[in-house]
Amino acid sequence: MLNAYEMGVSFNFLYFCVSTFRQKRVKTDIEVNEDNDSVFYRQPIYYHFRPDMTNGSLDDVISIVNLPYVVSSCYIFFIVPYVKRSNLN
């Protein structure tokens, strides 16, 4: 079986920095229950984009290879026909 290098496939990888966000948590609707010594509250989480800590923008297009799909399609293309041919003989 040929590997990707022998087939002449070349890969071009580009390093990109993950976008940086600042997280802010605010406690709201605070209720104190003195009967059982407990406190109940809501805590929404807000995220703010930090362009000064990121070398890209939110509009950047990032392509990610679906590895399970690639592996299964290579398996079906290369292995399954060989297994079917060997079972027929």
Backbone as CSV, one residue per row, in Angstrom:
resi,resn,N_x,N_y,N_z,CA_x,CA_y,CA_z,C_x,C_y,C_z
1,MET,0.838,-1.170,0.000,0.000,0.000,0.000,0.891,1.244,0.000
2,LEU,0.570,2.216,-0.825,1.342,3.448,-0.916,0.956,4.394,0.212
3,ASN,1.946,5.117,0.727,1.608,6.145,1.694,1.460,7.479,0.975
4,ALA,1.087,8.516,1.699,0.803,9.815,1.084,2.041,10.403,0.415
5,TYR,3.211,10.186,0.994,4.445,10.725,0.418,4.751,10.072,-0.925
6,GLU,4.583,8.746,-1.018,4.841,8.031,-2.264,3.823,8.381,-3.342
7,MET,2.613,8.777,-2.950,1.588,9.158,-3.903,1.773,10.595,-4.390
8,GLY,2.717,11.335,-3.799,2.975,12.707,-4.224,2.056,13.733,-3.607
9,VAL,1.406,13.389,-2.507,0.503,14.325,-1.850,1.320,15.256,-0.980
10,SER,1.055,16.544,-1.066,1.751,17.505,-0.210,0.728,18.206,0.667
11,PHE,1.146,18.521,1.868,0.273,19.162,2.834,0.808,20.550,3.128
12,ASN,-0.087,21.509,3.254,0.294,22.875,3.585,-0.412,23.252,4.884
13,PHE,0.339,23.285,5.982,-0.227,23.606,7.279,0.082,25.054,7.618
14,LEU,-0.890,25.747,8.154,-0.727,27.136,8.552,-1.062,27.230,10.027
15,TYR,-0.137,27.777,10.794,-0.370,27.941,12.227,-1.216,29.177,12.454
16,PHE,-2.227,29.063,13.255,-3.020,30.228,13.601,-3.208,30.254,15.109
17,CYS,-3.320,31.447,15.618,-3.505,31.626,17.053,-4.989,31.514,17.369
18,VAL,-5.291,30.856,18.435,-6.676,30.726,18.855,-7.173,32.098,19.310
19,SER,-8.392,32.427,18.968,-8.958,33.710,19.382,-9.021,33.781,20.894
20,THR,-8.764,34.966,21.424,-8.735,35.163,22.865,-9.975,35.936,23.294
21,PHE,-10.607,35.458,24.324,-11.801,36.095,24.863,-11.607,36.341,26.354
22,ARG,-12.229,37.405,26.838,-12.235,37.685,28.275,-13.578,37.218,28.811
23,GLN,-13.543,36.526,29.929,-14.764,35.979,30.510,-15.154,36.814,31.723
24,LYS,-16.427,37.155,31.800,-16.926,37.909,32.942,-18.140,37.192,33.507
25,ARG,-18.111,36.940,34.817,-19.228,36.281,35.503,-19.836,37.261,36.500
26,VAL,-21.144,37.342,36.469,-21.858,38.256,37.356,-22.915,37.453,38.113
27,LYS,-22.905,37.573,39.426,-23.914,36.880,40.236,-25.143,37.772,40.350
28,THR,-26.294,37.229,39.952,-27.549,37.985,40.008,-28.595,37.163,40.737
29,ASP,-29.683,37.804,41.104,-30.811,37.149,41.791,-30.331,36.361,43.012
30,ILE,-29.607,37.015,43.878,-29.045,36.348,45.061,-30.137,36.193,46.110
31,GLU,-30.300,34.967,46.565,-31.273,34.659,47.615,-30.581,33.894,48.737
32,VAL,-30.773,34.357,49.958,-30.175,33.698,51.119,-31.283,32.977,51.864
33,ASN,-31.079,31.689,52.076,-32.019,30.879,52.825,-31.391,30.584,54.180
34,GLU,-31.886,31.242,55.200,-31.289,31.094,56.539,-31.751,29.825,57.242
35,ASP,-32.807,29.197,56.730,-33.288,27.967,57.363,-32.280,26.830,57.224
36,ASN,-31.711,26.678,56.051,-30.742,25.600,55.854,-29.353,26.144,55.482
37,ASP,-29.098,27.407,55.775,-27.791,28.040,55.548,-27.283,27.842,54.121
38,SER,-28.101,28.248,53.158,-27.695,28.124,51.757,-27.922,29.430,51.015
39,VAL,-27.218,29.587,49.926,-27.326,30.765,49.081,-27.609,30.289,47.659
40,PHE,-28.585,30.898,47.000,-28.935,30.582,45.618,-28.730,31.831,44.772
41,TYR,-28.187,31.642,43.589,-27.978,32.774,42.682,-27.867,32.271,41.252
42,ARG,-28.027,33.194,40.306,-27.801,32.926,38.885,-26.481,33.565,38.514
43,GLN,-25.763,32.906,37.600,-24.456,33.432,37.204,-24.295,33.356,35.683
44,PRO,-24.818,34.364,34.966,-24.598,34.376,33.515,-23.133,34.649,33.207
45,ILE,-22.667,34.091,32.105,-21.272,34.249,31.699,-21.244,35.062,30.412
46,TYR,-20.437,36.113,30.395,-20.287,36.973,29.231,-18.878,36.814,28.682
47,TYR,-18.752,36.733,27.349,-17.459,36.626,26.686,-17.246,37.852,25.805
48,HIS,-16.087,38.474,25.940,-15.729,39.643,25.147,-14.464,39.326,24.357
49,PHE,-14.523,39.560,23.055,-13.394,39.295,22.168,-12.253,40.265,22.451
50,ARG,-11.009,39.745,22.512,-9.821,40.566,22.757,-8.973,40.615,21.490
51,PRO,-9.191,41.596,20.597,-8.411,41.666,19.357,-6.945,41.993,19.591
52,ASP,-6.619,42.636,20.739,-5.225,42.979,21.018,-4.390,41.751,21.369
53,MET,-5.027,40.649,21.775,-4.304,39.436,22.146,-4.434,38.337,21.090
54,THR,-5.005,38.677,19.922,-5.231,37.702,18.854,-4.625,38.246,17.570
55,ASN,-3.992,37.371,16.790,-3.410,37.842,15.534,-4.362,37.657,14.356
56,GLY,-5.615,37.411,14.615,-6.621,37.270,13.567,-7.853,38.073,13.931
57,SER,-8.954,37.762,13.292,-10.217,38.419,13.608,-11.308,37.362,13.704
58,LEU,-12.491,37.799,14.093,-13.612,36.863,14.181,-14.139,36.468,12.811
59,ASP,-13.724,37.178,11.756,-14.182,36.876,10.396,-13.262,35.911,9.658
60,ASP,-12.195,35.429,10.290,-11.268,34.506,9.641,-11.958,33.175,9.344
61,VAL,-11.648,32.614,8.186,-12.185,31.314,7.799,-11.140,30.252,8.130
62,ILE,-11.532,29.252,8.912,-10.624,28.186,9.323,-11.178,26.872,8.795
63,SER,-10.357,26.145,8.049,-10.758,24.835,7.519,-10.117,23.742,8.361
64,ILE,-10.922,22.817,8.813,-10.444,21.720,9.649,-10.791,20.410,8.952
65,VAL,-9.822,19.531,8.847,-10.024,18.247,8.194,-10.813,17.329,9.133
66,ASN,-11.816,16.676,8.587,-12.612,15.717,9.336,-11.880,14.375,9.287
67,LEU,-11.020,14.124,10.270,-10.169,12.933,10.253,-10.937,11.618,10.270
68,PRO,-12.007,11.461,11.053,-12.745,10.189,10.968,-13.270,9.905,9.557
69,TYR,-13.717,10.938,8.860,-14.202,10.753,7.488,-13.066,10.354,6.555
70,VAL,-11.916,11.008,6.675,-10.778,10.696,5.808,-10.296,9.272,6.047
71,VAL,-10.177,8.871,7.296,-9.694,7.523,7.614,-10.686,6.475,7.123
72,SER,-11.976,6.698,7.355,-12.954,5.695,6.913,-13.035,5.617,5.391
73,SER,-12.922,6.753,4.704,-12.965,6.694,3.249,-11.713,6.022,2.678
74,CYS,-10.550,6.259,3.286,-9.335,5.558,2.852,-9.458,4.062,3.122
75,TYR,-10.035,3.707,4.247,-10.226,2.293,4.572,-11.135,1.630,3.532
76,ILE,-12.233,2.294,3.206,-13.167,1.733,2.228,-12.526,1.661,0.846
77,PHE,-11.756,2.675,0.471,-11.163,2.723,-0.853,-10.035,1.712,-1.021
78,PHE,-9.176,1.572,0.010,-7.989,0.716,-0.122,-8.174,-0.689,0.443
79,ILE,-8.800,-0.848,1.586,-8.843,-2.138,2.285,-10.025,-2.996,1.837
80,VAL,-11.211,-2.426,1.772,-12.411,-3.217,1.497,-12.347,-3.899,0.131
81,PRO,-11.940,-3.230,-0.960,-11.855,-3.957,-2.236,-10.859,-5.122,-2.190
82,TYR,-9.772,-4.961,-1.467,-8.801,-6.040,-1.340,-9.395,-7.214,-0.601
83,VAL,-10.154,-6.959,0.466,-10.780,-8.035,1.240,-11.815,-8.749,0.386
84,LYS,-12.601,-8.009,-0.393,-13.613,-8.637,-1.238,-12.960,-9.495,-2.309
85,ARG,-11.882,-9.022,-2.907,-11.186,-9.811,-3.942,-10.567,-11.063,-3.341
86,SER,-9.992,-10.968,-2.149,-9.343,-12.148,-1.561,-10.372,-13.180,-1.122
87,ASN,-11.574,-12.766,-0.756,-12.597,-13.723,-0.366,-13.179,-14.461,-1.560
88,LEU,-13.137,-13.861,-2.721,-13.685,-14.512,-3.911,-12.790,-15.632,-4.417
89,ASN,-11.493,-15.543,-4.164,-10.566,-16.556,-4.699,-10.532,-17.770,-3.854
